[in-house]
Amino acid sequence: MANTLDKGSVNPWADLTFVLSLLVVLSATLFPYDFCFNDRDVCAATVGQVNSEFTALDTVGNLLINLLLFIPFGFGLTFLMQQKKWEKPGTIAVIMVAGFSLSSLVELLQVFLPREPSLVDILANSVSTFFGYLCFLWWGRNIFNYVAIVAGMSQRWLSIRPLMVAFIGYAGLALLLSIPLQQLTEQKAQLKNWDPAYPLLVGNEQTGDRPWHGQVFELFIADRAISKEEISRVMQGDLAEIEDSLLASYQLADYRQSYQDQTGHLPDLAWRGAPGDPQDGAVGLVGSDRWLETAAPVVDLTQRVRQSSEFTLITTVATADTQQVGPARIVSLSWDPYHRNFTMGQEETDLIFRLRTPLTGDNGMNPQLVVPNVFADTKPHRLVITYNESTLWLYLDGIQYSHSLDLSPMLGATLFSYLLRDVAHHRTGYQILYYALFFMPLGTLLALIIATSRGQLSRFYGLGILSGLFIPSLLLEAVLVGMSGRDISLENLFLGVVMTTGPILLLKIHTAARLRSNN
C-alpha cells in the first residue's frame, strides 16, 4: 500500500504530522497571544525576569501539560527525520537540539505575554521531545499504517453532496448560535452590575489605606456620555449644555466642613480622618490623614447610570507627588480596595481608571485604562472621562489628547467566560480561539470537498472555493455589525478567512508530499 510506513519512502503523513505538532505547541504555549513588545514596563523587566524567573519551579500540572505537548512534537520530528533517511545518532542530536530550541523560544516569548518563564520547563520539554522520539520507535509504524488504511477507506465513503450539506449546515448553525452569543456580549459591556451601596470618595478608600496627596478643584458626574463638541466646551469651563444631565456637581473652591451637591441628587461630601485646615491655602487638599466621603451611598447616581449604561466624569486635579502608588485613589465610587463601581487613581506618573462591568468584575481592573504621564508634573489638569457602547474615553486638557479602552468582551471572551476565569485580560486570545472553532471546521469540510471533487465542479470550481472562503466570514461580520451597530472590522474578516484557509493549506502540503512519495 502506497500510504503505509515503508522504510525509506517519503510518506505523505510525515510533513503533515510535524507541522501539526509544531502548531499545537506554539498555539497552546503562547495563548492568548496578546504580546506586550511595546510596553515599557515589560521591556524593562525582561532581563530581570529571564535571570530570576527562569529558575522558578513549575507546578506538577504545568509539567504534565508540557509533557503532553512536546511528546507529539518529538514524535512528528522523528517521523520526518526517518523519511529523510537520517541515521539514528543524527536523529537523536536533532531531536534534542530542536526540543531545547523550541522550548527556549517559547519561554522567552512568554516574558512578553507577560507570563513567568521557567528553566524547569525548558529541561522538561527537552526530555519530553526525546520521549516522543522513543514513542515513534516503539509504536510509530503501527499507528501510521492504521491511519493510512483508515484514510484510504474514508475516501471511498465521502462524496461531494453530503460534504456540501455538512458545510452549509454547520455554517448556518454557527451563525444562529452567534446571535444569542452577541446579545450576551452586549450585556457584558453594560453597567447594570453597579452596586448602589457604595459611597462617593475623594482622596482615599473607606478603609483609609489608599491615600492620594493632591488637590481636587471640582467634580461633576453625568448619566450620559457627552459628545466631543460638548467636551470641547467643557474644557473651556462651559457646562451649560450638560447641566440637565448632571447627577453630581461639587465645587471645592473654598474650605468647608462639607461640600453640597449643587444638583441636589447626592449627599454632601464631608471630611473623614483629620479635619481640613483652611490655613493650608489649598483647594480640596486631601492626603494620608484626611479625605472626602459622602455620608451615605450615592443611590440615585448608581441607579441612573445602571439604566443608561453611560456616564461622564469631569474633574480638575493636581497631584502633590508624582510618584504615588496603590493606585492612590483620586475619585472613587467604591466599598473597599477590591470592590468598586469606578475608580480614578494615580500609579506613579500614570493615571489609572478602573470600571466595573460584568466582564471586568467587582474590582474592575482586568482590563483597566492606563494613561501615561498625566501626573508627570504638579500642575492642575482638567479631565473628562466618558463611557458609552463599551468604550471608555479619557480627554486631558482638551479633545486633542485622548486615550480609549475597548471593554467589549468579544464573542470569544463571552463564550469562554462561562467555562474559565479571568478571560477579560485575554480577550484577543479567546476571540482567536472562537474564530478557530467557527471557521476551521468549515475549512476542513471545504478541503474535503476539494479533495473529492475530482473535476466534477470544474466549471464553477474557482468561484465555489472563493465563496466558501469569504462568504461565511462576511455573513458572521454582517450579523455582528447589524446587532452591535459598530463599523465593519477588517481584522475579523481577515481572521475568518485565515482560519478557513488553514485546513486547505494543510491538505495541499499533504497532497504534495503524497505525489512525491508516489514518484
N, C-alpha and C positions, 0 to 999 in steps of 0.2 A: 504494500500500500504506500502511495506517494507521500502521505502525510504522517506516517509513523516515524518514530525517532531512530532512523537508521544512522549508524555510526559513519561520520564523515560527510553526510549530506547536509545541505543548508536548509534546515527545517523552517517553514514559514512562521511557526509559532515562536521562534526564538526572539526575533526583534520585538514582536508584539508583547511578549511576556516581560522583557526587560523594560520597555517603555512604560508599560502599565505599572510595574513595581516601582519605578522611579517616580512616576506621577503620584502614586499613593503616598510615598514617603514625603515628598515636598508638600502636597496638599494637606496632609494630616499634621505635620510638624510645624508648618508656618501659618496654619489657620489662626486668626481670622484675616490675615494679610493686610492689616492696617499699619503699615510701617511708618516710622516717625523719623525719616532720614534728615528732615529739615528742622526738627525740634532741637533747640539749643541746649536744653537741659539733658536730653537723651544723648546727644552727640558728646557733650562734655563729660558725661558719666560713662561712656562706652569703655574707655581704657580701664577705669576702676572696676567696672562690672566684670570685664574679662579677667582681670587679675584676681579679684576676690571671689566671685561667684562661680567661676569655673571649677572651683574645688568643693562647691557645696554638694552635700549628699542629696540624692534624689529619693523620692518615695518609691516604695515597692510597686505601687500601681503604675507609676510612670515608667519604671524599668520594664515591667511586663508589656506595656503598650509599645515601647520602643523595640522590644524583642520581637513582637508580632509584626512590626512594620519592616524591620531590616532583614528578617529571615527571607521573606519573599524577594527582597532586592538581591540578596546573595544568591538565591535560587535562580532568579532570572538572568543575572550576570553570568553565572556558571554555565547555564544553558547556552547563552550567546557565545561564550568563550569556547565551549566544546564544538559548536558549529563552525567556529573559525579555525578549528584544528590546533588549538593551543595545547602544549604539553602540561602535565599536572603541576610541576613546580612553578611555571609561569602563571598558570591559572590561579594558584593559591596566592602568589605575590600580588597579582592584580586585584583579587578579591579583597585582600587585607588593606591595600592602599586605597581602593575605591570606597570601602566601608568607612575607613578613617577620614578620608577627604570629604565625603558627603556629609557625615555626621558633624565634622568640624564646621563646614559651611552652614549647615542648619543651625547649629548652636550660636554661631557668630551672628547670623541674621536675626535670631530670636532676641538679641540685645535691642534691636530697633522696633520690636513689636509693642511695647517692651516686655520681655519675659526674662527669666533668670536662666542663663546657660549653666551647664554643668559638665565638668571633666568626667564625672562618673558616666554620664550619658554617652560621651564620645567613646569611652572604653567599652561600655556595654553594647553599643551599636556596632562597633568593630567586631566584637565577638559574635554578635547575632548574625552579621553578614557571613562570617565563617561557618556558622551553623547552617545557614542557607546553602552554602556550598556542600556540606555533608548531606543535607536533606536531598539535594539533587542526585548525589552519588547513590544514595540508598533507594529513593523512590521516583526519581525524575522520569526514567524511561517508561515505567508503567503508567504514571499519571498522564504523560503527553500522548502516549499511544491510545489511551482510553479517550482522551479529549478529542483526538483526531478522528477516531471512529464515530463518536457521537456527533461531531460537526459534520462529517460526511453524510450520516444518516439524516440529520436535520435538514440538510439542503434539499433532500427529496420530498420532505413534508411541507416545506414553505412554498407559497405561491403569492403572486402579486396581489390578488383581490383581498384575501384576509389581512395581508400586511397593510394595505391601504385603509381598510376598515379600522384596523387597530390604530393606525396613525391618526385618522380623523377623530375616532372615538376618544383616544387619550387626550388629544389637543382640546377637544370640546369639554371633556370632564375637568381638565386642569384649569381652563378658563372659567368654568362655572364655579369651581372651588375658590378661585381668586377673588370673586365678587364679595362673598361674606368676609373673606380674609382682609380685603381692602377696607371694608366697613369697620372691622375691629381695629385696623391700623389707624384709621382716622380718630376713633375713640381714644386710642392710647396717646394721642397728641393733645387731647383736651385737658382742661384743668378742673374737672369735676371731682377729683380726689383731694382737693384742698380741704384742710381741716379748719372748721370755724372756731375752734377752741384756742387758737393761738393769738397772742398779743402782738402789737407792733413795737419794735425796739429800735433804738438808735444808739450805736456805740458799743453793743455787747449782746450776749445771750442772757436769758433769765438767770442762768446758773452763774453768771459773772466771770466765766473763765475764757472768754474770747474777746478781750477788750480791744478797742481801736482808739488810737490817740489822734485827734484831729478836730476839725470844725465842720458842722453841718449847718448851712445857712438857711435852707428851705427844703421842704419836702411836699411833693404833690403826687397823688395816685389817681388815675382814671380807670374806668371799667371798659375801655376800648383802646385799640391801637390807633394812635393818631397818625395822620398822613405826613409825608415828607414836607409838604407845604406848611402844615401846622407846626412841624418840628422846627422848621426854619424860623418861624415867628416866635416860637417858644424860646429858642436860643437867644433871641433879641429881647426877651422879657415880656412878650405879649402873649398872655394866656386867655384872652377874651373869647376866642373861638372854641375853647375846650372847657370853659367853666361849667357848662351843663353836664359834662361827663365826669367831673371831678368827684371822687369819693373821700379824698383827704387833701387838706391844704393847711400845712403848718408853716408859719413864719417864725423863725428863730432869731429875729434881728435883735431882740433885747433879752436880757436876763429876766426870767420869771421863775416862780416856783413850779409852774406848769404852763403848758402851751396848748391853746384851744384849737381844735379843728374848725377852720372857718366855714367849712361846708355843713357842719352840724351832724355829719354821719357817724363820726368816730369819737371815742373817748379822748380825754386830754392826754397829752404826753407829759408825764411827771418824772421828776428825778428819782433815781434809785441809787443806793450807795451813799457816798458823801454828797452833801448838798452842793449845788452850783455856787460859784463865788462871782458876784458881779464885778469885783475888782480885777478879775482876770483880764477884762477888756476884750474877751474873745466871744464870738458869736457861736452859740451852740457847741461850746467846747465840751468834749467827752474824753474820758481816759480810763485808766485801770480801776479807779475808785468810784466812778460815777458814770451813769448812762441814763438815757430816757426810755420810758416804757409806758404804754397805755395801761390804765388801771384795770381794764377789762379786755377780753378778747374783742377783736375788730370784726364782729359777726357780719355786719352789713357789707363791709368791703369784701369779705371772703365769699359770701353768698352771691353777690353781684358778679364777681369775677368767675365764679363757678358756672353761672348761667351763660356768660358771654364767651368764656374761654379766651378772653383777650384782656390786656391791661397795658397801661403806660405808667412808668415811674419817672418822675422828674426831680432832680435834686442838684444842689451846688455844694461841693465839698472841697476841703483842703486837708491833706494829711499833715501831721506834725512829725512823722517819722517815716522815711522812705523804705525802711527795712522791716516793717511789721509782718508777722506771720500768724497762721492759725487756720484758715484765713481770719484776720481780725475783722469783726463784724461792724459794718458801717450802718446799713439799714437791713433789718431782718424781720420777717413775719414767721416766727418760729416758736417752738416749745423748749428746745434744748439744742445742744450742738449737733444732734443726729436726726432731728425731726423738724421739718420746715415746710412752708409754702413757697417762700423765696428768701434768698439771702444775697446781699451785695457786700463783698468784703475785699480786703487787701491782702495779698500774698507777696511780700517784698514790694517791688515796683509794679506788679501786675494787679489788675482788677479782676476779681472772680465773681461770677454770678451763677448761683445755683437755683434751679427751678424745679418744683415738684410736678411731675406728670405721672400717669400710670406706667410709663416706660422707665423714667429715671428713679422712681420710688420715693420713699419718705425723706431720704436725705438729699435727693435731687442733684447728686454730684457725678453721676455717670450717664451721659457726659455733662460737663459744665462749660460755661463760656469763660474763656481766659483772654483778656485784652492786655497786651504787654505795655509796660512803660507809662501807664496812666498816672502813676504816683512817683514818677522819676524826679519830681520837684514838689515843693510845698505850696505852690500857687493854687488858688481856687479854680475848680473845673466844673463846668455845667454838664451834667449827664442826662441823657434821655434814653430810657430803655423801654422797648415795646415788645409785645408778644402777640402773634396772630398767625393762624394757619400753620402751626408747628414750627415757626421760625422766630428766634429770639434775636433782636437787633439792639445794638448799643451805639449811640452817637455821642461824640466827645467834642464839646465846644463848637459845634456846627454840624451840618449834614455832610461835609466833605470827608470827615474822618469817622468811619463806621466799621463795626465788626458784627458778624452774624454767626448764629449756630442753628443748624437744622436739627430739630428734635423729632422729625418724623421717624417712626420706628422702622419703616420699610416693611415689605411683606415678609422677608426672611426673619427679621427680629420678632415680628408679631407671632409667626408660626412657632418659632423655637422658644419663645418666652414661656409657653405652656409646658415645655419639656426641660428647659435648662435655666440656670440662674445667671445673672449678670450678662444678659445679651445686649443691653443698651450700649455698653462700652465697645462692642464689636459688631455694630450694625452692618458695616460693609461686608465683613466676612460671612455673616449669616445671609445677607442678600445674595452673595455669590453662590452660597450653598443652596438657597432656594431656587435660583435660576438653573443650577445644575440638576436639581430634582425635576424641574419643569421641562427643560429643553433636551437634556442628554438622552432620556428615553425616546423622545421624538427623533433625535439624530440617529439613534440606534435602529429604529424602525425604518428611517429613510435610507440608512446604509444597507439594510437587508433588502429593501425594495430595489436599490441599485444593483445589488449582487444577484438578485433573482430575475431581473427584467430580461436580460439576455437579448436585447434588441427589440423586445415586444413594444416598448414605448419610444421607439427611435424618433418618431415624428415630433413628439412633444417632450422628448427626454430632457433637454436643457431647461425648458420653461417649467417643467414639473419639479425638477430639482431646485431651481431658484425659488419657486413658490414655496416648496417645503422648508427652505432655509429661512425665508424672510417673513412669510405671512403669519406664522404663529407668534413671532416676536412683535410684529406690528399690531396684531389683534390684542395681545396682552397689554401693550403700551396704550392702545386706544381705550381699553376698559379702565385702566388706572387713571389716565388723563381725564376721561369723562366723569369718573366718580370723584376725583380729588380737585379738579379744576386747575391743576398745575400745568406747566408747559411740558411739551414732549421732551423726554430725556434721550439724547443720542447715546449716552453711556449705557442705558438699559437696553436699547435696541441692539447695540453692538455686542453687549454681553450675551443676549439671547441668541444672536447669530453664531457667536463663537462657540457657545455650549452645544448648539445643534451641529456645527461643523466638526467638532472634535471626534465623535464616533466615525464619521465618514472618512476623516484623515487616517484614523487607525485602520479602517478597512483597506484603504489604499496601501498603507505600509504592509499589511498582511498579504494583500494580493501581489504586490511587487516581490515580496520575499518568496511567495509561492511560485511565481514564474521563474525566479532564479533557481529554485530547487528543482523544478522540472527540467530546466536547461542543463 
